Amino acid sequence: METATPLIHRRKAAFDDLSSLQDNFLVKTRDYRLQYAHLYFTRLVLMRPKVLEQAKKQWNSLPSKPKHVEKVLDVQPGEISYLVGTVYTEMKLKPNILNDITKDHWIAAQPDRPKYIGDDDSVYLEDESGRVKLTGMAVMDGLFVTGIIMGVLGSEDENGDFKVVDVCYTLPPPQEPIRQMETDEADKHVALVSGLGIGGKSFKPLELDLLAEYLTGEIGDIKEQTECANIVRVIFAGNSIVTPEIVEDDSKGKKYGYDRASYFTEPIKILDNFLREVCSGIPVDIMPGESDPSSVTIPQQPIHHALLPSARRYSTFHNVTNPYWSSIDDITLLGTSGQTIDDIYKYAKSENRLEMAVKTLQWGHMAPTAPDTLWCYPFKDKDPFIMKQRPHIYFIGNQDKFATELISDKDGQHTRVVMLPSFASTGTIALVNLRTLECRSVSFSTSFSN
Amino acid sequence: MDVDYTIPVDDPSLLWQRPIYKKIDPAADSIVFQQIEADEYMDSIAHTPVVRFYGITEIGNSVICHVTGFLPYFYVPAPMGFKVENIPTFKTALERNNSVVKVEWKLKESIYGYHGGEQSPFLKITLKDPKNVPTAKRAIERGIKCPGFSDGIKTTYESNIAYLLRFMIDCKIKGANWIELPSGTYQMREDSNSNAQINVEISYDKLISHQPEGDWSKIAPLRIMSFDIECAGRKGIFPEPKSDPVIQIASMITVQGESKPFIRNVMVLNTCAHIVGTHTMSFDREEDLLAAWADFVRKVDPDVVIGYNTSNFDFPYLLDRAKYLGVNKFPFLGRLNDIRTEAKDTKFSSKAYGNRENKAINMEGRLQLDMLQVMQRDYKLRSYTLNAVCAEFLGEQKEDVHHSIITELQNGNEETRRRLAVYCLKDAYLPQRLMDKLMCLINYIEMARVTGVPFNYLLARGQQIKVVSQLYRKALENGFVIPAINSQGNEDQYEGATVIEPRKGYYDVPIATLDFASLYPSIMMAHNLCYTTLLTPAVIQKFNLVKDIDYVVTPNNDAFVKAERRKGLLPIILTDLLDARKRAKADLKKETDPFKRAVLDGRQLALKISANSVYGFTGATIGKLPCLQISSSVTAYGRVMIERTKQEVESIFTVENGYSHTAEVIYGDTDSVMVKFGVKELEQAMELGRQAAELVTEKFEKPIKLEFEKVYFPYLLINKKRYAGLYWTRPEKYDKMDTKGIETVRRDNCRLVQSVIDTCLRKILIDRDVVGAQEYTKQIIADLLQNKIDMAQLVITKALSKTDYANKQAHVELAERMRQRDAGSAPGLGDRVAYVIIKGGKGVAAYDKSEDPLYVLEKNIPIDTKYYLDNQLSKPLMRIFEPILGDKAESLLTGDHTRTIQVSTPSIGGLMKFAVKTATCLGCKTPLKKDESAVCSGCKSRAPELYQKQRNIVNELEVRFSRLWTQCQRCQGSLHQEVLCTSKDCPIFYMRKKVQKEIQDGTATLDRFIDW
């Protein structure tokens, strides 16, 4: 007798690593003689034409016929005009290394503040020629962070400040059209996970097992398994393990000049096993996050493959950068492990992180606060963080809670923005439909309360 | 004030002129102005001296007031037998080479010594020309053909005071006070040589001098110009006026009392992009630039000119350059357009301030405050660069562009020149901000008013002239004359203050401090010590004076009459000063207007300093009127009082008298004693301190007062004049940590010393964690020996003031070596050389072990950490730890933590030529085989761990790199331009360099983990 166990096949999807975008994130040789001015300069030069185009579109037809002033310092008092430049926000509460080291050496550095905003912050617009202070309600109320390229409409007031009545950002970057393939088959999905937090306080091994089984289709009934088979790829958006603890051996008293600290390598082994299991059934992209063994500056480089010796043997295993571009079935994905938004959050009065992610789409830049307050590699003649394309799916890892919104503009561009919570603390992952861009969360729990 | 300076105008130069003034009718209007400077000249027709006041009216009009009719004079004692009838003979005899106007018979008394209160005849000799005073004086000293004078008179009186000061004293005019010219007493003048708006003339007996009190304490709306210049030097050579052009001059004009400048401009050679809020002027020719700036100065007509090192650099440079280029209109920068502005060498030596060579720049009618000189005079700092001073007082780092880069920026385009202009503007504004912050101008004005000397004397002259001015004023009021003593400057030393032998140690109980308030002034007042009360045995005999009834004998065995017989002049001066100070302090408490408060505070400070300087004046052997009987008696009284206080306190506060402990005076110096009452609670110690102060005060003459001010708890008494403690004035919270004599600011110390000592003291005193302080010290020493201390902490800086020192010096030798390496970046004369001490072989001289910190970083040259431990750290550390740990303190410098030493492998020199670099295993350091890149086969299992370790090291460096370089980007105020700053005073300068190197190396090591 044969028991007919239906064989469920994992769906396949066309994958493109978008190397023209993605390769910019890989920093093969590092040159630290470089300064940050190049990055700002390049950003301004690359983005200015697009912002200017948008500014013309937005303001040229105004009855006051505003003029474009090329250099911010050439603004004439009282004349309605518009300028394009880089935003600089002056905030007293921004971490300042000078204060930290000139303050009494014996006091430990102040803990990082949750927010940088304070009472007398000011916003400037700067270009190669200099900077001018921005005032006016349009500036007071909005969210502005260092590093965004922006156009402002207004006029110079009696103090030499520029009173802003309207702002604009870059023209939306192009978006690949979604090819609506009419098939009978069910829709494919991509799974987005962040913050496995292996080795941390809220890490629950059983939930990790459940996740592995879910992703590989080993649990649930046929219906569920079929559903799982529609997941064509899983992306881990950072913080898979927690920062390795330094184990100090105190048994022999203090010793000077000998670093005997060893690193607790258990979490990375657990991660390796987990990934091996998942990779056996589904293509995996693993991005590094703040607490993973990778560079702290963005773009974070792929986690060293030798740290994941068993997972790496699978062709389905891809260790990738943070941020990360890719394309699945012609759907363009862009994701970060969360630092980009975490830093913008410190500039904002609001608590709504989803809004901030949407803002970065408008700004056309995924990490404007790099390098000012977000540590970053000193690029010389490129800025890999400029959004050259409008992604269909834009996910931010390691956020406080799950949140999502489909942003559609009048040009017919759609972007599914997903704020991914940490899996370790919420047990939640997100599934995004690659045809409809619908997004839902799936939660795992090993507690028996419900 | 009605003038509104904030109205924007199309042409900013319209703001330059002073407020217009309304026509004055001399018959109906009076003129009131604050005089800020005065000089004198000889009227070419009358051949008499004229005093010229420069001043500002209340609405800001400029005034030059010529005061006529006041003639110089001096006194000689009439010899025995000389009669009024002899005066014509005397006059004729003296007139032979002098223009004697008149000789009068006056009854006066010499200030020096008590003569029973009798006046004696003096001849008052009035002359036509101040220049004749010294010649007439010398003639009389040598002897003239007149009975009684033929052998010469040794001492003349009041013959050594400057004409201007004489005039001010006689007319009761104080420095920078207000003068009123009543209507109908003065004439308007049309002076073609004057830039002032109002030119008037008045006779000296008509003007009214308002004493600076009440409403007359106000300050006129003075125009203050703060400026800075930039020169384009050649590589490696400090700019020289003969070859290097002046390329930019930035100026700020602020009205005294306003918070922002109303004129900000910069004059630039060649084009310059617009700067918001700044009037930018471009010039094709340097000659035009210089001429335009001089024009600007004359138009805007500043009353006060400030800057940083302007006396010794900016002005001399501008003048020399203008001369070289033939800009003939340039060197007329004062209020008188026929007097050329010149730089003259001056030497200034003062006991209090040391010897200084400076240039003096004359700008008639304008006050000059070179903030560098103010700093050097009034503050003891590690470094006096504008950078260091800003960090100290304004709490900010200043971008510092090296002069070789300045030329590059100038030769760039209008944007780079704009960059330079922004920098120049910042430097032009900083002196103004410093002056505002430190209240220098107001404090100096108040000092001039209190002591009565012209403002300019304050920076150019020493302490003595201030006492002289006050003494002459009081002498005039009281019919005294002052002998002109030709001081020989004998080296007689008299005994100074006393020090109660310190009982060294670390006190973990409250130590109350009892201070005598204004000790020396109050001794002089209490015992009536003065020139006018000084007795000689002969006088005592002559008038049958009785000890302790008519006079007192001081502990120094000098006799002075009591105040009942005659109140001394110095005690009167001191009483006035201290009463005035009390009033100022009382007013200060009531006053709410911040500006008036600043004036009052400046005044009370000036009064205090003045009161304290009187004692020093009497003891200055190279002085105008030394009187060692006074100064020695003062210190003798001081010593007795300190001893007495100790005895009283230790006899009253005893267990026998019912107190919980017996008090112990553990230390005393000059005017304070430290008492250990034995109690553990702050409140108790404070209460006992108050009681003790009251009880002891009763034992002394009035107005001597012992005050309880503060408690030290805990207290670390290291030695005489060396201690540290936590300072409490109320039991709730300590006020501050106070240290004396723990000289961490010495310039030839590296910063590490200061930070280590400071941290140790904080740990000991504030955290009360002696063990923690020891641990910290050991850790620092371990870090030092293992090369983990930031380079900036080890840098020593010295100015390269000349190249031909007698002995070889570390910084001079280094400058020479650097010049050989790269003449372009080597420090030139006038630059400060920063160096660290590097390891040298045996027999290498100390001066050859200095090296450029940047070179050291680049080439991995090993630091002589031993030097830093032995020559820099160990002494100060021992000083603070010995009182606590005794002999055990030595263990801080030896022991486990000093065993591990790490020396960097230099990439140059010596053995490195022969060394073959082999990669070693990052785990166990064994040499690696060919196919191994990071770890050996034995360590393979540890590879992930070792990788993560290296990863963490690199990550830490990445964060440092990002934080340091983004900070510099922020500090320079531009995101799009590269950081150029090379400020060696900035605490992150070397860190910034070092991290670049370390991160490059760290990354290279990380990259060796290709696979494992």
Contacts between the chains, C-beta under 8 A, distances in Angstrom:
chain1	res1	chain2	res2	distance
A	30	B	999	7.9
A	30	B	1000	7.5
A	30	B	1003	5.1
A	31	B	1000	7.9
A	32	B	961	6.2
A	32	B	995	7.9
A	32	B	996	5.0
A	32	B	999	4.9
A	32	B	1000	5.2
A	32	B	1003	7.6
A	33	B	996	6.2
A	33	B	1000	7.9
A	35	B	965	6.0
A	35	B	969	7.4
A	35	B	978	5.3
A	35	B	979	5.8
A	36	B	965	5.6
A	36	B	966	6.1
A	36	B	969	5.3
A	36	B	975	7.7
A	37	B	969	6.6
A	37	B	974	7.8
A	37	B	975	6.7
A	37	B	976	5.9
A	37	B	977	5.5
A	37	B	978	4.7
A	37	B	979	7.1
A	38	B	978	8.0
A	40	B	969	8.0
A	40	B	975	4.2
A	40	B	976	5.2
A	41	B	976	4.9
A	44	B	976	6.5
A	71	B	273	7.3
A	73	B	273	6.0
A	73	B	274	4.7
A	73	B	275	7.0
A	73	B	276	6.3
A	73	B	418	7.9
A	74	B	274	6.3
A	77	B	8	7.0
A	86	B	975	5.8
A	86	B	976	7.0
A	88	B	975	6.0
A	95	B	963	7.2
A	96	B	967	6.6
A	97	B	963	4.4
A	97	B	964	6.1
A	97	B	967	5.1
A	97	B	988	6.5
A	98	B	397	6.2
A	98	B	967	5.9
A	98	B	971	7.6
A	98	B	987	6.9
A	98	B	988	6.4
A	101	B	987	5.7
A	101	B	988	6.9
A	101	B	991	8.0
A	102	B	391	7.6
A	102	B	987	5.6
A	104	B	758	7.4
A	104	B	759	7.4
A	104	B	762	6.9
A	105	B	755	5.1
A	105	B	758	7.7
A	105	B	759	5.6
A	106	B	759	4.4
A	106	B	762	5.7
A	106	B	763	6.6
A	106	B	776	7.5
A	126	B	974	6.9
A	126	B	975	5.7
A	126	B	976	6.7
A	127	B	976	6.8
A	128	B	415	6.4
A	128	B	976	5.0
A	128	B	977	7.4
A	129	B	273	5.6
A	129	B	274	8.0
A	129	B	415	6.0
A	129	B	418	7.1
A	130	B	273	7.3
A	130	B	275	6.9
A	130	B	276	7.1
A	130	B	418	6.9
A	130	B	422	7.5
A	130	B	974	7.3
A	131	B	973	7.2
A	131	B	974	7.1
A	132	B	276	5.8
A	146	B	975	7.8
A	158	B	6	7.9
A	158	B	8	5.7
A	159	B	277	7.6
A	160	B	276	4.4
A	160	B	277	4.1
A	244	B	948	5.6
A	244	B	952	8.0
A	255	B	896	7.5
A	256	B	778	7.2
A	256	B	779	7.4
A	256	B	782	3.9
A	256	B	786	7.7
A	256	B	896	6.1
A	256	B	897	4.2
A	256	B	899	7.3
A	256	B	900	5.7
A	257	B	782	5.7
A	257	B	785	7.6
A	257	B	786	4.9
A	257	B	897	7.8
A	257	B	899	7.6
A	257	B	900	3.1
A	257	B	901	7.9
A	257	B	902	6.9
A	258	B	900	6.7
A	261	B	949	7.4
A	262	B	945	5.8
A	262	B	949	7.9
A	263	B	944	7.9
A	263	B	945	4.6
A	263	B	948	4.4
A	263	B	949	5.8
A	263	B	952	7.8
A	265	B	944	5.1
A	265	B	945	5.3
A	265	B	948	7.2
A	268	B	944	6.4
A	268	B	948	8.0
A	293	B	947	7.4
A	293	B	948	5.2
A	293	B	951	5.3
A	294	B	951	7.6
A	295	B	954	7.3
A	295	B	955	6.6
A	295	B	958	6.2
A	296	B	955	4.4
A	296	B	958	5.2
A	296	B	959	5.9
A	297	B	958	4.7
A	297	B	959	7.9
A	297	B	962	6.2
A	304	B	947	6.3
A	304	B	1009	6.6
A	305	B	1011	7.7
A	306	B	943	7.1
A	306	B	944	7.4
A	306	B	947	7.4
A	306	B	1009	7.0
A	306	B	1011	5.2
A	306	B	1012	5.4
A	307	B	944	5.5
A	307	B	947	6.9
A	371	B	962	6.1
A	371	B	965	7.7
A	371	B	966	5.3
A	371	B	969	7.9
A	372	B	966	5.6
A	372	B	969	7.8
A	372	B	970	7.5
A	372	B	975	8.0
A	373	B	966	7.5
A	375	B	958	6.2
A	375	B	959	5.8
A	375	B	962	4.0
A	375	B	963	7.7
A	376	B	962	6.6
A	378	B	965	7.2
